[in-house]
Amino acid sequence: MAVEVTELDNGITVVTHSMPHLASTALGVWVSAGSRSEAVSENGISHLLEHMAFKGTRKRSAKAIAEEIENVGGEVNAATSVESTSYYARVLAGDVPLALDILSDILQDSTFDPEELDREKHVIGQEIGAALDAPEDFVFDMFQQTAFPDQAIGRPILGAIDTVRGFSDTDLRSYLGRHYTGRRTVIAAAGKVGHRDLVRQARQKFKNFGNGPDVPLERASYVGGEAREERDLQEAQLVLGFPGLAYDSDEYLTAQIASSILGGGMSSRLFQEIREKLGLCYSIYAFHWGFADTGVFGVSAATGEQDAANLTERIVVELQRASHEITEIEVKRAQSQLRAGLLMTLESPAGRAGQIARHIMFHGRILPLDELVARINAVTPTQVCDFIGNMLVSASPTLASIGPVSTMPSVSDIAGCFGSAKASAA
């Protein structure tokens, strides 16, 4: 695997995976700063900064940024998450210098023009409004806020309309200076790319990048509980969850396999038992999200008012059953899905660039494919059962629901079920 890593003098890590048989290159800048890095008064500023990066620099207008990359048939975009923000491009290999120049320009020399800022705050206000009007999305914000109340990790990535409206260009520069520093930044590229060339270009283009001290994250504290919002909707949206694992946990892949077995596809337990056999919902799946020091494991589903209570109860039954009954066949199927996902990522330069960037940010090194496969293959049915069983009784569940949800059981009733199941299984 042609992966190379170099750390620049200012702390930026440059990592590449050369795929010389391709004609294109995916590259980007990943910064370990997202909504979790924000103070209460800053909620939403990471996402606003991501938007404003494309709204003009001292040498390029917003239109010029778009035209220059599209003139060569490339594309550029960005994304904000809980713990990171990424700015990335995909171009033909010969246009990597242009793409890197644009990325370095928008991250070091944005003007944050007041008129553009006001316009973009209005756009983000519309985006927040659209999210509030989409119950299938908003229920996850409710879930995260309930799992981690009064903490940055629990606040929505988009922020609140009133908070976003109050941000100034000074606020953006202050946040950028504190969090966009070399030691928190990874430049990653995959595809037809030469490592030495990219390092040389990055050293020149990012020579003025911030080199301030790290700002430690507020340690997360899972709490759990219930958030229920009655709305006049056709479907009840619900997310039921529990504390999960940090991405550097020894059991992280066990949690991933557990989520795949329970709700990772059409062959999963929840899909087969609740959707196919009982017809209680159209959509149901399980997930596990890892963060730096914590995680969440959950089940998401949607159904009509008449089935909401029964659906919730059946999810509880399947979780109880999984805490003491997982088969070898199920584990092998989930392992195959994870292995296939790893290998398929290698076929996508954009996917691979993101993967190696996350490896550096989360683990401080590139995890070799052989090591990941060996860890996946080592997970046993007993380990999966133990993980699920311990998870169900380790803390209060989190239940978020929106729509016609008055008949659903309470989170305390659900917690009581899991306590009884664990006692009887023991």
C-alpha positions in Angstrom: 0.0 0.0 0.0 1.7 3.2 -1.2 0.9 5.4 1.8 3.4 8.0 3.0 3.2 10.5 5.9 5.2 13.6 6.5 4.9 16.2 9.3 5.6 19.8 8.3 7.5 22.2 10.6 4.3 23.9 11.6 2.7 20.6 12.7 0.5 19.9 9.7 0.5 16.3 8.7 0.6 15.5 5.0 -0.6 11.9 4.1 -1.0 10.4 0.6 -2.0 7.2 -0.9 -0.6 6.9 -4.4 -2.9 5.2 -7.0 -0.9 5.8 -10.2 -3.4 3.9 -12.4 -6.0 6.7 -11.9 -6.2 9.9 -13.8 -7.6 12.0 -10.9 -6.7 13.0 -7.4 -8.9 13.7 -4.4 -7.3 16.0 -1.8 -8.4 18.0 1.1 -7.7 19.7 4.4 -9.1 18.1 7.6 -9.1 20.2 10.8 -9.9 18.7 14.2 -12.4 21.4 15.0 -16.2 21.0 14.8 -19.3 21.8 16.7 -17.8 20.2 19.8 -15.0 22.8 19.8 -17.6 25.6 20.3 -18.5 27.5 23.4 -22.2 27.9 24.2 -22.2 31.4 22.6 -20.4 30.0 19.5 -22.8 27.2 18.6 -22.9 27.0 14.8 -19.8 29.0 14.2 -17.8 26.0 12.8 -20.5 25.5 10.1 -20.7 29.2 9.3 -16.9 29.4 9.0 -17.0 26.4 6.5 -19.6 28.4 4.4 -17.7 31.6 4.6 -14.4 30.0 3.4 -15.8 30.0 -0.1 -17.1 33.6 -0.1 -13.9 35.3 -1.2 -10.3 35.9 -0.3 -8.0 38.9 -1.0 -7.1 37.5 -4.4 -10.3 35.6 -5.4 -13.9 36.4 -5.3 -16.5 33.8 -4.4 -17.3 33.5 -8.2 -13.6 33.1 -9.0 -13.2 30.3 -6.5 -16.0 28.4 -8.2 -14.9 29.2 -11.8 -11.2 28.4 -11.3 -11.9 24.9 -10.1 -14.7 24.2 -12.6 -12.7 25.6 -15.5 -10.5 22.5 -15.1 -13.4 20.1 -14.6 -12.8 19.8 -10.9 -15.1 20.2 -7.9 -14.6 21.6 -4.4 -16.8 21.3 -1.3 -16.7 21.2 2.5 -18.4 19.5 5.5 -18.7 20.2 9.2 -19.1 17.4 11.8 -19.1 17.2 15.6 -15.3 16.9 15.9 -13.9 18.0 12.5 -14.3 20.2 9.4 -13.1 19.2 6.0 -12.4 21.2 2.8 -11.8 19.0 -0.2 -11.5 18.9 -4.0 -11.3 16.4 -6.8 -9.3 17.3 -9.9 -7.3 15.7 -12.7 -3.8 14.9 -11.4 -2.2 17.8 -13.3 -4.4 20.3 -11.5 -3.5 19.3 -7.9 -1.3 22.5 -7.5 -4.4 24.7 -8.4 -6.7 22.8 -6.0 -4.1 23.1 -3.2 -3.6 26.8 -3.9 -7.4 27.4 -3.6 -7.7 25.4 -0.4 -4.7 27.2 1.2 -6.2 30.5 0.0 -9.6 30.0 1.5 -8.3 28.8 4.8 -5.6 31.5 5.3 -6.8 34.6 3.5 -10.6 34.8 3.5 -11.9 38.3 3.9 -15.2 37.5 5.6 -16.8 40.4 3.8 -19.6 41.8 6.0 -22.2 41.8 3.1 -21.3 38.2 2.3 -21.4 37.3 6.0 -25.0 38.7 6.4 -26.1 36.9 3.2 -24.7 33.6 4.4 -26.1 33.9 7.8 -29.5 34.3 6.1 -28.8 31.2 4.0 -27.9 29.2 7.1 -31.0 30.4 8.8 -33.0 28.8 5.9 -30.9 25.6 6.4 -31.8 25.5 10.1 -35.4 26.0 9.3 -35.4 23.2 6.7 -33.8 20.9 9.3 -36.5 21.8 11.8 -39.1 21.0 9.2 -37.6 17.6 8.5 -38.5 15.4 11.5 -36.4 12.5 10.2 -33.4 14.8 10.7 -34.5 16.8 13.7 -35.1 13.8 15.8 -31.3 13.1 15.7 -30.6 16.6 17.1 -33.1 15.9 19.8 -31.4 12.5 20.5 -27.9 14.0 20.7 -29.0 16.9 23.0 -30.8 14.4 25.3 -27.8 12.0 25.4 -25.4 14.8 26.2 -27.4 17.7 27.7 -25.7 21.2 28.2 -22.5 20.0 26.4 -21.0 21.1 23.1 -21.1 17.5 21.9 -24.9 17.6 22.3 -25.6 20.8 20.5 -26.6 20.9 16.8 -23.9 21.4 14.2 -26.0 24.0 12.4 -26.4 26.1 15.6 -29.5 28.2 16.4 -30.8 31.0 14.2 -30.4 33.7 16.9 -26.8 32.6 17.7 -25.8 32.4 14.1 -27.3 35.9 13.4 -25.0 37.4 16.1 -21.7 36.3 14.7 -19.3 38.9 13.3 -16.2 38.7 11.1 -14.2 39.2 14.3 -15.8 36.2 15.9 -14.9 34.1 12.8 -11.3 35.2 12.9 -11.0 34.6 16.6 -12.4 31.0 16.2 -10.2 30.4 13.2 -7.1 31.5 15.0 -7.8 29.4 18.1 -8.7 26.1 16.4 -7.2 26.1 12.8 -3.6 25.2 13.9 -1.0 23.0 12.4 -1.1 20.2 15.0 -4.9 19.9 14.5 -4.6 19.8 10.7 -4.2 17.0 8.1 -3.7 17.4 4.4 -4.7 14.2 2.7 -4.7 13.1 -0.9 -5.4 9.8 -2.7 -5.2 9.0 -6.4 -2.6 10.0 -8.9 -0.4 12.0 -6.6 3.3 12.2 -5.7 4.0 12.5 -2.0 7.2 14.6 -2.3 5.5 17.0 -4.7 2.5 17.5 -2.4 4.7 18.0 0.6 6.8 20.6 -1.2 3.6 22.4 -2.4 2.0 22.2 1.1 5.1 23.5 2.8 5.0 26.6 0.6 1.2 27.1 0.4 0.6 26.6 4.2 3.7 28.3 5.5 1.6 31.0 7.3 -0.9 28.5 8.7 -1.6 28.9 12.5 0.7 27.2 14.9 -1.0 28.0 18.2 -1.4 25.7 21.2 -4.0 22.9 21.2 -7.4 23.7 22.8 -8.5 20.7 24.8 -12.0 19.3 24.3 -14.5 19.4 27.1 -14.8 15.8 28.3 -18.2 14.3 27.3 -20.6 12.9 29.9 -23.4 10.7 28.6 -26.6 11.3 30.6 -29.6 10.0 28.6 -33.2 10.6 29.2 -36.2 11.4 27.0 -37.2 14.1 24.5 -40.7 13.8 23.1 -42.4 16.3 20.8 -46.0 15.7 19.7 -46.5 16.9 16.1 -49.3 16.5 13.6 -47.4 14.2 11.2 -48.2 11.0 9.3 -45.3 9.2 10.9 -43.7 8.9 14.3 -39.9 9.2 14.2 -38.0 7.7 17.0 -34.4 7.1 18.0 -33.6 4.8 20.9 -30.0 4.8 22.1 -27.3 4.0 24.7 -23.8 5.0 25.5 -21.3 3.7 22.9 -17.5 3.6 22.5 -14.8 6.0 21.5 -13.1 5.3 18.2 -9.9 4.2 19.9 -11.6 1.7 22.2 -10.4 -1.9 22.0 -14.1 -2.9 21.5 -14.9 -0.3 18.9 -15.2 -2.9 16.1 -17.3 -5.1 18.3 -19.8 -2.2 18.5 -19.7 -1.8 14.8 -20.4 -5.5 14.2 -23.2 -5.3 16.8 -24.9 -2.4 14.9 -24.5 -4.3 11.6 -26.1 -7.5 13.1 -29.0 -5.5 14.6 -29.7 -3.1 11.8 -27.1 -2.8 9.2 -29.0 -4.0 6.1 -31.9 -6.0 4.8 -30.6 -9.2 6.4 -30.3 -7.6 9.8 -32.4 -8.7 12.8 -34.4 -5.5 13.1 -35.2 -5.3 9.4 -36.2 -9.0 9.2 -38.2 -9.2 12.4 -39.8 -5.8 12.6 -40.1 -4.7 9.0 -40.4 -7.9 7.1 -42.2 -10.3 9.5 -44.3 -7.9 11.4 -44.7 -5.0 9.0 -44.5 -2.4 11.7 -42.4 0.1 9.8 -40.9 1.0 6.4 -37.5 2.1 7.7 -35.4 0.8 10.6 -31.7 0.6 11.2 -29.0 0.6 13.9 -25.9 2.8 14.2 -22.8 3.3 16.3 -21.1 6.7 16.3 -17.6 6.9 17.9 -16.1 10.2 19.2 -12.8 11.1 20.8 -13.8 9.9 24.3 -17.3 8.5 24.0 -19.9 7.2 21.6 -23.5 6.4 21.1 -25.3 3.3 19.9 -28.8 3.6 18.6 -31.8 2.4 16.6 -33.7 4.7 14.3 -37.2 3.9 13.0 -40.4 5.5 11.7 -44.0 4.3 11.7 -47.6 5.3 11.8 -49.3 6.4 15.0 -51.2 3.1 15.5 -47.9 1.1 15.4 -45.6 3.4 17.4 -46.0 1.7 20.8 -45.8 -1.8 19.3 -42.7 -0.9 17.3 -40.9 0.5 20.3 -41.7 -2.6 22.3 -40.5 -4.9 19.5 -37.2 -3.0 19.3 -36.7 -3.6 23.0 -37.4 -7.3 22.6 -34.8 -7.6 19.8 -32.2 -5.8 21.8 -32.9 -8.0 24.8 -32.6 -11.1 22.7 -29.3 -9.9 21.1 -27.8 -9.5 24.6 -27.7 -13.3 25.0 -28.2 -14.8 21.5 -25.9 -14.0 18.6 -24.9 -16.6 16.1 -21.6 -17.3 14.4 -23.3 -16.9 11.0 -24.5 -13.4 12.0 -21.0 -12.4 13.1 -19.4 -13.7 9.9 -21.9 -11.8 7.8 -21.2 -8.5 9.7 -17.5 -9.1 9.4 -17.8 -9.6 5.7 -19.7 -6.3 5.4 -17.0 -4.4 7.3 -14.2 -6.0 5.3 -16.0 -5.2 2.1 -16.5 -1.6 3.1 -12.8 -1.2 3.8 -11.8 -2.7 0.4 -14.4 -0.7 -1.5 -13.1 2.5 0.1 -9.7 1.7 -1.5 -11.4 2.0 -4.9 -12.6 5.6 -4.3 -9.9 8.2 -4.1 -12.3 10.6 -2.3 -13.2 7.9 0.2 -9.6 6.9 0.7 -8.4 10.4 1.3 -11.0 10.9 4.0 -10.2 7.6 5.5 -6.5 8.2 5.9 -7.1 11.7 7.1 -9.4 10.3 9.9 -6.8 7.7 10.8 -4.2 10.4 11.4 -6.7 12.6 13.4 -8.2 9.8 15.5 -5.3 7.3 15.9 -2.2 9.3 15.1 -1.1 6.8 12.4 -2.4 5.0 9.4 -4.0 1.7 10.4 -2.8 -1.0 8.0 -5.5 -2.9 6.2 -4.2 -6.3 7.5 -4.4 -5.0 11.1 -8.0 -3.8 10.6 -9.0 -7.1 9.0 -7.4 -9.1 11.7 -9.2 -7.1 14.4 -12.5 -7.5 12.6 -12.0 -11.3 12.2 -11.2 -11.6 15.9 -14.6 -10.5 17.1 -16.7 -13.4 18.5 -20.4 -13.9 19.2 -19.8 -13.9 22.9 -18.0 -10.5 22.7 -21.0 -9.1 20.8 -23.5 -10.4 23.3 -21.4 -9.1 26.2 -21.1 -5.6 24.6 -24.9 -5.4 23.9 -25.8 -6.7 27.4 -23.4 -4.3 29.2 -24.6 -1.4 27.1 -28.3 -2.0 27.9 -27.7 -1.7 31.6 -24.7 0.6 31.8 -26.8 3.9 31.9 -30.2 5.3 31.2 -31.4 4.9 27.6 -32.0 7.9 25.4 -35.3 8.1 23.7 -36.1 10.9 21.2 -39.4 11.0 19.3 -41.4 13.4 17.2 -44.8 13.1 15.6 -47.8 11.2 16.9 -45.9 9.7 19.8 -48.3 9.9 22.8 -48.8 6.2 23.0 -45.1 5.2 23.0 -43.7 3.8 26.3 -41.6 6.1 28.4 -37.8 5.9 28.6 -38.1 4.8 32.3 -40.4 1.9 31.2 -37.8 0.9 28.6 -35.0 1.1 31.1 -36.9 -1.2 33.5 -37.3 -3.8 30.7 -33.5 -3.9 30.2 -32.8 -4.2 33.9 -35.2 -7.1 34.2 -33.8 -8.8 31.1 -30.3 -8.6 32.4 -31.2 -10.0 35.7 -33.1 -12.9 34.3 -30.3 -13.7 31.8 -27.8 -13.8 34.6 
